[in-house]
Amino acid sequence: MRSPQIASLLILVAVVAGFGFASSHFLSPLNISNMMAYMPELGIIALGMTLLLTAGEFDLSVGAVFALGPVAVMLLVQNGEMVIGPALLIGLLICIAIGAINGLIVAKVGISSFLVMLSMLLIVRGAALYITQGFPLSSWDQPGFFVTLLAGSFTVGSFRLYTSLWWFIGLTLLTIYILRYAKIGNWISAIGSNRNAAVARGVPADAVKIGLFVLTSAFAGLAGMISAFRISAASPVAGTGYELEVIAMVVVGGTALTGGRGTVLGTVVGVLMLRAIRNGIVMVGVPGLAYNIFVGAIILVKLILHALLQKNAARR
């Protein structure tokens, strides 16, 4: 019961049960398929943010990178400069470069990640708007290997699912391995708990942080490309507000906002919970603009419940 995932799991069960009772369509195959179409894209970003928050940092530019990656890809393709495969690679390298710049400034210059990420959010979003003049681009819609790889769909019984779900599952397993079983996972937790003590023990804190910023940005770019292929559009304003929603998913799942403690499975629960809330409030007739109220209330309830569980365990 002291596990941070427990409180989140209890809330998720209550949320699903409540919406299922309030709307007979909430648990229908069609509605679940709709939820599962969007969930992996935010979930992929949340996995990278989990590692970064565990190390005591966060990235507010992920929503802008989510938009810039596919926009760059589609511009390269539509201008006739290259075919889709190399364009995807270039787009991903641009996202990686943004993450590397973020990490270098935070780790080497020593500026607070909040200030750096706020600045990079504006720069990246502004770049996406400038190079497109604010207009969305038609995404690659010709059948082929890359469309199937990133946005293919398949059916399981009455459910329609997308290949993005396999990306999410695979990257979840990779992130679990990194955080729980690899040596770097111990380094990440140590850096988030006490950076100076970690450095004194030989942990390459700066290199680890730079690598995590790169990974988070790469995950955001990949998620953006998956989304653009799925909806056949690359918009410069895509991903607006995703940075805060992703952080909420990670924190709700049990990862400490101050660093030192991270849980990938908790993040998966947080992703499922917030997507269920966003879908459920629409299904029961609550205005979609009230979504932030529900998210804020869920975060607060989760933190209170987790604190009570911790106190109860400490008394024992």
SERO-4910 file (N, C-alpha, C, O; in steps of 0.05 Angstrom, whole numbers):
BEGIN
 pado doro    nc1    nc2    nc3   cac1   cac2   cac3    cc1    cc2    cc3    oc1    oc2    oc3
  Met    A     16    -24      0      0      0      0     17     25      0      7     47     -6
  Arg    A     43     23      7     60     46      7     69     53    -22     80     75    -26
  Ser    A     65     35    -41     73     40    -68     57     63    -80     33     65    -77
  Pro    A     71     82    -93     56    106   -104     37     99   -126     19    115   -132
  Gln    A     40     75   -138     21     68   -159     -6     60   -149    -26     61   -163
  Ile    A     -7     51   -123    -32     40   -112    -54     61   -111    -76     56   -120
  Ala    A    -47     85   -101    -68    106   -100    -78    113   -128   -102    117   -132
  Ser    A    -60    114   -147    -68    120   -175    -85     98   -186   -105    104   -200
  Leu    A    -78     73   -181    -94     51   -191   -122     51   -179   -142     45   -193
  Leu    A   -124     57   -153   -150     58   -140   -168     80   -153   -192     76   -157
  Ile    A   -155    103   -158   -170    125   -171   -179    117   -199   -201    123   -208
  Leu    A   -161    104   -214   -167     95   -241   -191     77   -241   -209     80   -257
  Val    A   -192     57   -223   -214     39   -221   -240     54   -215   -261     49   -226
  Ala    A   -238     73   -196   -262     89   -189   -271    106   -212   -295    108   -217
  Val    A   -253    117   -227   -260    134   -250   -274    117   -272   -295    125   -282
  Val    A   -262     94   -278   -274     77   -299   -301     67   -291   -320     67   -306
  Ala    A   -303     59   -265   -329     49   -255   -350     71   -255   -373     66   -262
  Gly    A   -342     95   -247   -361    117   -246   -371    125   -274   -395    128   -277
  Phe    A   -353    128   -293   -361    135   -320   -377    112   -333   -396    116   -348
  Gly    A   -369     87   -327   -383     64   -338   -412     63   -328   -430     55   -343
  Phe    A   -416     71   -303   -442     71   -291   -459     95   -302   -483     92   -307
  Ala    A   -445    118   -306   -459    141   -315   -466    140   -345   -486    152   -353
  Ser    A   -451    126   -361   -456    124   -390   -453     96   -399   -432     83   -395
  Ser    A   -474     85   -411   -473     57   -421   -454     54   -444   -446     32   -451
  His    A   -447     76   -457   -429     75   -481   -400     77   -473   -383     73   -491
  Phe    A   -394     84   -449   -366     89   -441   -348     65   -446   -326     67   -455
  Leu    A   -358     41   -438   -342     17   -441   -348      1   -466   -342    -22   -469
  Ser    A   -361     14   -485   -367      1   -511   -341     -3   -527   -323     13   -524
  Pro    A   -340    -23   -544   -316    -27   -561   -309     -2   -577   -285      4   -581
  Leu    A   -329     12   -588   -323     35   -604   -310     57   -588   -291     69   -597
  Asn    A   -320     63   -564   -309     84   -548   -281     76   -537   -263     93   -537
  Ile    A   -277     52   -530   -251     43   -521   -231     45   -544   -208     53   -539
  Ser    A   -240     38   -568   -222     40   -591   -214     70   -596   -191     75   -602
  Asn    A   -233     88   -592   -227    116   -595   -207    126   -574   -188    140   -581
  Met    A   -210    117   -550   -191    125   -529   -163    114   -535   -143    128   -531
  Met    A   -162     89   -544   -136     76   -549   -122     88   -573    -98     84   -577
  Ala    A   -137    102   -590   -124    115   -614   -107    138   -605    -85    142   -617
  Tyr    A   -115    154   -586   -100    177   -577    -81    171   -555    -60    184   -553
  Met    A    -87    152   -538    -72    147   -514    -42    142   -518    -26    153   -503
  Pro    A    -34    125   -537     -5    119   -540     12    144   -546     35    145   -538
  Glu    A      1    163   -561     17    186   -569     26    203   -545     49    210   -542
  Leu    A      7    209   -527     14    223   -503     30    205   -484     48    214   -470
  Gly    A     24    179   -484     38    160   -467     67    158   -474     84    156   -456
  Ile    A     74    159   -500    102    158   -508    118    182   -496    140    178   -486
  Ile    A    106    206   -498    119    229   -487    122    226   -457    142    234   -445
  Ala    A    101    216   -444    101    213   -415    123    194   -405    134    197   -383
  Leu    A    130    174   -421    152    155   -414    178    170   -411    193    166   -392
  Gly    A    184    187   -431    209    203   -430    208    222   -407    228    226   -393
  Met    A    185    235   -402    183    254   -380    186    240   -353    195    252   -334
  Thr    A    178    214   -351    182    200   -326    211    198   -318    219    203   -296
  Leu    A    228    191   -338    257    189   -333    268    216   -326    285    219   -308
  Leu    A    259    236   -340    270    263   -335    262    274   -308    278    286   -294
  Leu    A    237    270   -300    228    279   -274    242    264   -252    247    275   -230
  Thr    A    247    238   -256    261    222   -236    289    234   -231    299    232   -208
  Ala    A    301    245   -251    327    258   -249    325    287   -238    346    300   -236
  Gly    A    301    296   -232    298    322   -221    295    345   -241    297    368   -233
  Glu    A    290    338   -266    286    358   -287    260    354   -301    247    333   -297
  Phe    A    251    372   -318    228    369   -334    230    385   -360    247    403   -362
  Asp    A    214    379   -380    216    391   -406    189    402   -414    170    388   -419
  Leu    A    187    429   -416    163    442   -424    160    446   -454    140    456   -464
  Ser    A    181    437   -469    180    442   -498    170    417   -513    169    418   -538
  Val    A    161    396   -499    153    372   -513    129    376   -531    128    364   -553
  Gly    A    110    392   -523     87    397   -540     95    411   -566     84    405   -587
  Ala    A    114    430   -565    123    444   -588    139    426   -606    137    427   -631
  Val    A    156    408   -594    172    389   -610    153    369   -623    158    361   -646
  Phe    A    131    362   -609    111    344   -621    100    356   -647     94    340   -666
  Ala    A     99    382   -649     89    395   -674    111    399   -694    107    394   -718
  Leu    A    135    408   -685    156    414   -704    167    390   -719    173    393   -743
  Gly    A    169    367   -706    180    344   -719    165    336   -745    177    336   -766
  Pro    A    139    331   -743    124    324   -768    122    347   -788    121    343   -812
  Val    A    121    372   -778    120    395   -796    146    396   -813    144    400   -837
  Ala    A    169    391   -801    194    391   -815    194    368   -836    203    372   -859
  Val    A    184    345   -828    183    322   -846    166    329   -871    175    324   -893
  Met    A    142    340   -866    124    345   -889    135    367   -907    130    366   -931
  Leu    A    148    387   -896    160    408   -913    182    396   -931    183    403   -954
  Leu    A    198    379   -920    219    367   -936    208    350   -958    218    350   -981
  Val    A    186    335   -953    174    318   -973    159    335   -994    162    330  -1018
  Gln    A    143    354   -985    126    369  -1003    143    388  -1021    134    395  -1043
  Asn    A    166    397  -1012    183    414  -1028    199    397  -1048    215    408  -1064
  Gly    A    196    371  -1047    209    354  -1066    239    349  -1061    253    340  -1078
  Glu    A    248    356  -1036    276    354  -1030    284    325  -1023    307    318  -1027
  Met    A    266    309  -1013    273    281  -1007    248    264  -1004    226    275  -1002
  Val    A    252    238  -1004    229    220  -1001    223    217   -971    238    227   -954
  Ile    A    202    202   -965    191    202   -937    211    190   -917    213    199   -894
  Gly    A    225    168   -925    242    155   -905    264    173   -894    266    177   -870
  Pro    A    281    184   -912    302    203   -902    290    228   -889    302    238   -870
  Ala    A    267    237   -898    254    260   -885    247    254   -856    250    271   -839
  Leu    A    236    230   -851    230    222   -824    255    222   -806    255    231   -783
  Leu    A    277    212   -817    302    212   -803    312    240   -796    320    245   -774
  Ile    A    310    258   -816    318    286   -811    301    298   -790    311    312   -772
  Gly    A    275    294   -792    256    305   -772    263    295   -744    262    311   -724
  Leu    A    269    269   -741    276    259   -715    303    270   -705    306    275   -681
  Leu    A    322    274   -723    348    286   -716    344    315   -707    359    324   -689
  Ile    A    325    329   -719    320    357   -709    310    356   -681    318    373   -664
  Cys    A    292    338   -675    281    335   -647    304    328   -628    305    338   -606
  Ile    A    321    310   -636    344    302   -619    362    326   -614    372    329   -592
  Ala    A    367    342   -635    384    366   -632    371    385   -612    386    397   -596
  Ile    A    345    388   -612    332    406   -593    336    396   -565    342    411   -546
  Gly    A    333    369   -561    338    357   -535    366    361   -525    371    366   -502
  Ala    A    385    358   -544    413    361   -537    419    390   -528    434    395   -509
  Ile    A    408    409   -542    411    438   -535    400    443   -507    412    456   -490
  Asn    A    376    432   -502    363    435   -476    382    424   -454    387    437   -434
  Gly    A    391    399   -458    408    386   -438    434    401   -434    443    404   -411
  Leu    A    447    410   -455    472    424   -452    469    450   -436    486    456   -419
  Ile    A    448    465   -442    444    490   -428    438    485   -398    449    499   -381
  Val    A    421    466   -393    414    460   -365    438    448   -350    444    457   -327
  Ala    A    451    429   -362    473    415   -348    499    430   -347    512    431   -326
  Lys    A    506    442   -369    533    455   -370    532    485   -363    551    494   -349
  Val    A    512    499   -371    510    527   -364    499    531   -336    505    550   -322
  Gly    A    481    512   -328    471    513   -300    446    530   -296    441    538   -274
  Ile    A    431    535   -318    407    550   -316    384    531   -309    384    508   -317
  Ser    A    365    541   -293    342    525   -285    327    514   -309    323    528   -329
  Ser    A    320    488   -308    306    476   -330    279    490   -336    271    490   -359
  Phe    A    266    501   -316    241    515   -321    245    539   -340    230    542   -359
  Leu    A    266    555   -335    271    578   -351    280    570   -379    272    582   -399
  Val    A    297    550   -381    307    541   -407    284    529   -423    282    536   -447
  Met    A    268    513   -411    246    500   -425    225    519   -434    213    516   -455
  Leu    A    220    540   -417    200    560   -425    209    575   -449    194    580   -468
  Ser    A    235    582   -450    246    595   -473    246    577   -498    238    586   -520
  Met    A    253    552   -494    254    533   -517    225    528   -527    221    524   -551
  Leu    A    206    527   -509    178    524   -518    170    546   -537    158    540   -558
  Leu    A    177    571   -531    170    593   -548    186    592   -574    175    598   -596
  Ile    A    211    585   -573    228    584   -597    218    562   -616    214    567   -640
  Val    A    213    538   -606    206    516   -623    177    520   -634    173    516   -658
  Arg    A    159    529   -617    132    534   -627    132    557   -648    118    555   -668
  Gly    A    148    577   -642    150    599   -661    162    591   -688    153    600   -709
  Ala    A    182    573   -687    194    562   -711    173    547   -728    172    550   -752
  Ala    A    158    530   -714    137    514   -728    117    533   -742    108    528   -764
  Leu    A    109    554   -728     89    573   -739    101    588   -762     88    594   -782
  Tyr    A    127    596   -759    139    613   -780    143    598   -806    137    608   -828
  Ile    A    153    574   -804    160    559   -829    135    549   -843    136    542   -867
  Thr    A    112    549   -830     87    541   -842     68    564   -847     47    562   -858
  Gln    A     77    588   -837     60    612   -838     34    608   -823     13    621   -829
  Gly    A     35    590   -804     11    585   -787     -9    566   -798    -30    561   -786
  Phe    A     -4    554   -822    -24    537   -835    -16    508   -831      8    501   -833
  Pro    A    -35    490   -827    -28    461   -825    -21    450   -853    -29    461   -873
  Leu    A     -5    429   -852      4    416   -877    -10    389   -879    -15    375   -860
  Ser    A    -15    381   -904    -26    354   -909     -3    334   -904     19    337   -913
  Ser    A     -9    314   -888     11    294   -882     13    273   -904     -4    273   -922
  Trp    A     32    256   -902     36    234   -921     13    214   -919      9    202   -898
  Asp    A     -2    211   -940    -25    194   -940    -24    171   -960    -44    157   -964
  Gln    A     -1    167   -972      2    145   -992      9    120   -977     27    119   -960
  Pro    A     -5     98   -983      1     73   -970     30     65   -974     42     69   -995
  Gly    A     42     53   -953     69     44   -955     80     35   -929     65     33   -909
  Phe    A    105     29   -928    118     17   -904    116     36   -880    109     27   -858
  Phe    A    122     61   -884    124     80   -862     96     86   -851     93     90   -827
  Val    A     76     88   -868     49     93   -859     40     69   -842     28     73   -821
  Thr    A     46     45   -851     38     21   -836     53     20   -809     42     13   -789
  Leu    A     79     27   -810     96     26   -787     87     45   -765     87     38   -741
  Leu    A     79     69   -773     73     90   -753     43     93   -748     35     99   -725
  Ala    A     26     88   -768     -2     93   -764    -20     72   -776    -43     77   -782
  Gly    A    -10     48   -779    -26     26   -788    -47     18   -767    -44     24   -744
  Ser    A    -68      6   -776    -90     -2   -758    -95    -32   -761    -90    -43   -782
  Phe    A   -106    -44   -740   -114    -72   -741   -137    -76   -722   -143    -59   -705
  Thr    A   -151    -98   -725   -174   -103   -708   -169   -128   -691   -157   -147   -699
  Val    A   -179   -126   -666   -179   -148   -648   -207   -152   -638   -216   -138   -620
  Gly    A   -221   -171   -650   -250   -174   -644   -265   -149   -653   -265   -142   -677
  Ser    A   -278   -136   -634   -294   -112   -640   -278    -86   -637   -288    -64   -641
  Phe    A   -252    -89   -630   -236    -65   -624   -218    -59   -649   -206    -77   -660
  Arg    A   -217    -33   -655   -198    -24   -676   -175    -10   -662   -178     10   -648
  Leu    A   -151    -20   -666   -127    -10   -653   -107      0   -674   -109     -7   -698
  Tyr    A    -87     15   -665    -67     26   -683    -39     15   -675    -35      7   -652
  Thr    A    -21     16   -694      6      6   -688     20     23   -668     40     15   -656
  Ser    A     10     47   -663     22     64   -642     20     50   -615     37     56   -597
  Leu    A      1     33   -611     -1     18   -586     23      0   -582     33     -2   -560
  Trp    A     33    -13   -604     56    -29   -602     81    -12   -596     99    -21   -580
  Trp    A     83     11   -607    104     30   -601    104     36   -571    125     36   -558
  Phe    A     80     42   -561     78     49   -533     85     26   -514    100     30   -495
  Ile    A     76      2   -521     83    -21   -505    113    -27   -505    125    -32   -485
  Gly    A    125    -26   -529    153    -31   -532    170    -10   -517    189    -18   -503
  Leu    A    163     15   -519    178     36   -506    173     35   -475    191     43   -460
  Thr    A    150     26   -467    145     22   -439    163      1   -427    175      5   -406
  Leu    A    166    -21   -441    184    -42   -432    213    -33   -431    228    -39   -413
  Leu    A    221    -17   -451    248     -6   -452    253     13   -428    274     12   -415
  Thr    A    233     30   -423    236     49   -401    236     35   -374    251     43   -356
  Ile    A    220     14   -371    221     -2   -346    249    -14   -342    260    -13   -320
  Tyr    A    260    -25   -363    287    -36   -362    308    -15   -353    325    -20   -336
  Ile    A    306      8   -366    325     30   -360    324     38   -331    344     40   -317
  Leu    A    299     42   -321    296     53   -294    300     33   -272    309     40   -250
  Arg    A    292      8   -277    292    -12   -255    315    -32   -256    323    -42   -235
  Tyr    A    326    -38   -280    345    -60   -282    373    -51   -292    392    -65   -287
  Ala    A    374    -29   -306    400    -20   -317    414     -2   -296    402     10   -279
  Lys    A    441     -1   -298    457     16   -280    449     45   -282    448     59   -262
  Ile    A    442     54   -306    435     82   -310    410     89   -294    406    112   -287
  Gly    A    392     69   -289    368     74   -274    375     82   -245    363    100   -234
  Asn    A    395     69   -234    405     77   -207    417    105   -208    413    121   -189
  Trp    A    431    111   -229    443    138   -232    421    159   -234    423    180   -221
  Ile    A    400    153   -249    378    173   -252    365    179   -225    361    202   -218
  Ser    A    359    158   -210    347    162   -184    366    176   -165    357    194   -149
  Ala    A    391    170   -166    411    182   -148    414    212   -154    416    229   -136
  Ile    A    414    219   -180    416    247   -188    392    263   -178    395    285   -169
  Gly    A    368    251   -181    344    265   -172    343    268   -142    331    287   -132
  Ser    A    354    249   -128    353    250    -98    373    270    -87    366    286    -71
  Asn    A    398    267    -96    419    285    -87    442    285   -108    459    268   -108
  Arg    A    441    306   -124    460    307   -146    489    308   -137    506    293   -147
  Asn    A    495    324   -117    522    326   -107    533    300    -96    556    293   -101
  Ala    A    516    286    -82    525    260    -71    529    240    -94    547    223    -93
  Ala    A    512    241   -114    515    223   -137    541    228   -152    555    210   -160
  Val    A    547    254   -156    572    261   -169    596    252   -153    616    243   -164
  Ala    A    594    255   -126    617    247   -109    622    217   -111    644    208   -106
  Arg    A    601    202   -118    605    173   -122    612    165   -150    612    141   -157
  Gly    A    617    184   -167    626    178   -194    604    177   -215    610    168   -237
  Val    A    580    186   -209    559    186   -228    562    209   -248    565    232   -239
  Pro    A    563    204   -274    565    226   -294    539    241   -297    525    237   -317
  Ala    A    533    257   -278    506    270   -276    500    287   -301    478    285   -312
  Asp    A    519    302   -311    514    320   -334    507    303   -359    488    309   -373
  Ala    A    523    282   -363    519    266   -387    492    252   -385    478    249   -406
  Val    A    484    242   -362    458    229   -358    436    248   -364    417    241   -378
  Lys    A    437    272   -353    416    292   -358    413    299   -387    391    301   -397
  Ile    A    436    304   -400    435    310   -429    422    288   -444    405    292   -462
  Gly    A    430    263   -438    418    240   -451    388    238   -447    373    230   -465
  Leu    A    379    245   -423    350    243   -417    334    265   -432    312    260   -441
  Phe    A    346    289   -434    333    310   -450    331    302   -479    310    306   -492
  Val    A    352    289   -489    352    280   -517    330    258   -521    315    259   -540
  Leu    A    329    240   -502    309    218   -504    281    229   -503    264    220   -518
  Thr    A    276    247   -484    249    259   -482    240    273   -507    218    271   -516
  Ser    A    259    289   -518    253    303   -543    248    284   -566    231    289   -583
  Ala    A    264    263   -568    261    243   -589    234    229   -587    220    225   -607
  Phe    A    226    223   -562    200    210   -558    177    229   -566    158    221   -579
  Ala    A    180    255   -560    160    275   -568    158    277   -598    136    279   -609
  Gly    A    181    278   -612    181    279   -641    168    255   -653    153    257   -672
  Leu    A    175    231   -643    164    206   -653    133    206   -650    119    199   -668
  Ala    A    124    214   -626     95    215   -621     82    234   -640     60    229   -650
  Gly    A     94    257   -646     83    276   -665     80    265   -692     61    270   -706
  Met    A    101    250   -701    100    238   -728     78    216   -729     64    214   -750
  Ile    A     75    201   -708     54    181   -708     27    194   -710     10    185   -725
  Ser    A     23    216   -695     -2    230   -695     -8    242   -723    -30    240   -733
  Ala    A     13    254   -735      9    267   -761      1    246   -783    -15    252   -800
  Phe    A     14    223   -782      7    202   -801    -21    191   -796    -35    184   -815
  Arg    A    -29    190   -771    -55    178   -764    -78    196   -774    -98    187   -784
  Ile    A    -75    223   -770    -96    241   -778    -91    254   -805   -107    271   -814
  Ser    A    -68    248   -818    -61    258   -844    -59    288   -845    -68    302   -863
  Ala    A    -47    300   -823    -43    328   -822    -21    335   -802    -19    322   -781
  Ala    A     -4    354   -810     17    363   -792     12    392   -786     16    409   -803
  Ser    A      4    398   -762     -4    425   -754     17    438   -737     28    425   -719
  Pro    A     24    464   -741     44    477   -724     34    483   -696     50    489   -679
  Val    A      8    480   -691     -3    484   -664    -10    458   -651    -21    458   -629
  Ala    A     -4    435   -664     -9    409   -651      7    407   -625     29    418   -623
  Gly    A     -5    393   -606      9    389   -581      8    412   -561     21    411   -541
  Thr    A     -7    433   -568    -10    455   -549    -21    446   -523    -43    434   -522
  Gly    A     -7    452   -501    -16    444   -474     -8    415   -467    -13    407   -444
  Tyr    A      4    401   -485     12    373   -479     33    372   -457     33    353   -441
  Glu    A     50    392   -455     71    391   -435     60    389   -407     71    374   -391
  Leu    A     40    405   -401     28    404   -374     12    378   -370     12    367   -348
  Glu    A     -2    370   -391    -18    345   -388      0    321   -384     -7    303   -368
  Val    A     23    320   -398     41    298   -394     53    298   -366     55    277   -354
  Ile    A     61    321   -356     72    323   -329     51    314   -309     57    300   -290
  Ala    A     25    322   -314      4    313   -296      1    283   -296     -2    270   -275
  Met    A      3    270   -320      1    241   -322     23    228   -306     18    208   -291
  Val    A     47    238   -308     70    226   -294     68    230   -264     73    211   -249
  Val    A     60    254   -255     58    259   -227     35    243   -214     37    232   -192
  Val    A     13    243   -229    -10    227   -219     -3    198   -216    -12    184   -198
  Gly    A     14    188   -233     23    160   -232     41    154   -209     44    130   -202
  Gly    A     52    174   -196     69    169   -172     98    177   -174    112    175   -154
  Thr    A    106    188   -197    133    198   -199    135    225   -184    118    242   -186
  Ala    A    157    228   -168    160    252   -152    167    276   -169    186    274   -185
  Leu    A    153    298   -166    159    322   -181    186    333   -174    198    347   -191
  Thr    A    195    328   -150    221    338   -141    244    319   -148    267    326   -142
  Gly    A    239    296   -160    260    278   -169    266    257   -148    257    259   -125
  Gly    A    281    237   -156    290    216   -138    272    191   -138    281    170   -129
  Arg    A    247    193   -147    229    170   -147    212    170   -172    198    189   -178
  Gly    A    215    149   -188    199    147   -212    187    119   -215    198    100   -205
  Thr    A    164    118   -228    151     93   -233    138     93   -261    120    108   -266
  Val    A    148     75   -278    138     74   -305    110     62   -306     92     72   -320
  Leu    A    105     41   -290     78     29   -289     58     50   -278     35     51   -287
  Gly    A     66     66   -259     49     87   -249     42    107   -271     20    117   -272
  Thr    A     62    113   -288     57    132   -310     37    120   -329     19    135   -339
  Val    A     39     94   -335     19     81   -352     -9     84   -340    -28     90   -355
  Val    A    -11     80   -314    -37     84   -300    -46    113   -303    -70    118   -308
  Gly    A    -28    132   -299    -35    160   -302    -44    167   -330    -63    183   -333
  Val    A    -31    156   -350    -39    161   -378    -68    150   -382    -85    164   -394
  Leu    A    -73    126   -373    -99    114   -377   -120    131   -362   -143    135   -372
  Met    A   -113    140   -338   -132    155   -321   -140    181   -335   -164    187   -337
  Leu    A   -121    197   -343   -127    223   -354   -141    221   -381   -158    237   -388
  Arg    A   -134    200   -397   -149    197   -422   -177    188   -417   -196    196   -431
  Ala    A   -181    171   -397   -208    162   -389   -225    186   -380   -249    188   -386
  Ile    A   -212    204   -364   -227    227   -354   -235    245   -377   -258    254   -379
  Arg    A   -216    250   -396   -222    268   -418   -245    257   -435   -263    272   -444
  Asn    A   -244    231   -440   -266    218   -455   -292    216   -440   -313    221   -450
  Gly    A   -289    209   -414   -313    204   -398   -330    229   -393   -354    228   -393
  Ile    A   -317    252   -388   -333    276   -383   -349    285   -407   -370    297   -404
  Val    A   -339    278   -431   -354    284   -455   -377    265   -458   -399    272   -465
  Met    A   -372    239   -451   -393    219   -454   -416    224   -435   -439    218   -442
  Val    A   -411    235   -412   -433    239   -392   -445    267   -395   -463    274   -380
  Gly    A   -435    283   -415   -448    308   -420   -436    332   -406   -447    354   -407
  Val    A   -413    328   -393   -399    351   -380   -384    367   -402   -372    354   -419
  Pro    A   -385    393   -401   -370    409   -422   -340    402   -421   -328    400   -400
  Gly    A   -329    399   -445   -301    392   -447   -283    413   -434   -260    406   -426
  Leu    A   -292    438   -432   -275    459   -420   -271    454   -390   -254    466   -377
  Ala    A   -287    435   -378   -284    429   -350   -263    408   -345   -258    400   -322
  Tyr    A   -250    399   -366   -230    378   -363   -208    385   -343   -201    369   -326
  Asn    A   -198    410   -345   -176    418   -326   -185    417   -297   -169    412   -279
  Ile    A   -210    422   -292   -220    421   -265   -218    392   -255   -210    388   -232
  Phe    A   -226    373   -271   -225    345   -263   -196    337   -259   -190    323   -240
  Val    A   -178    345   -277   -150    337   -275   -138    348   -249   -124    334   -234
  Gly    A   -143    374   -244   -133    386   -219   -144    372   -194   -129    367   -175
  Ala    A   -170    365   -194   -182    352   -171   -170    324   -168   -164    315   -145
  Ile    A   -166    309   -190   -154    283   -188   -126    283   -177   -119    267   -161
  Ile    A   -110    303   -187    -83    305   -177    -83    310   -147    -67    298   -132
  Leu    A   -100    329   -138   -101    336   -110   -110    312    -93    -98    306    -72
  Val    A   -131    297   -102   -140    274    -87   -119    253    -86   -115    240    -66
  Lys    A   -105    249   -109    -84    229   -110    -62    235    -90    -52    218    -76
  Leu    A    -53    260    -89    -32    268    -71    -40    265    -42    -24    256    -25
  Ile    A    -65    272    -35    -75    269     -8    -76    240     -1    -68    232     21
  Leu    A    -87    223    -19    -90    195    -13    -63    182    -10    -59    165      8
  His    A    -44    189    -27    -17    178    -24     -4    186      2      9    170     15
  Ala    A     -7    212     10      4    221     35     -8    206     59      7    199     78
  Leu    A    -34    202     58    -47    187     80    -37    158     81    -32    148    103
  Leu    A    -33    145     58    -22    118     58      6    117     69     13     99     84
  Gln    A     22    137     62     49    139     72     50    142    103     65    129    117
  Lys    A     33    160    113     32    165    141     23    140    156     34    133    177
  Asn    A      2    126    145     -8    102    158     13     81    159     16     66    179
  Ala    A     29     78    137     50     58    136     72     65    156     84     48    168
  Ala    A     78     92    159     99    100    177     92     94    206    109     87    222
  Arg    A     66     97    213     58     91    240     62     62    247     68     55    270
  Arg    A     58     45    227     61     16    232     90      8    235     96    -16    239
***
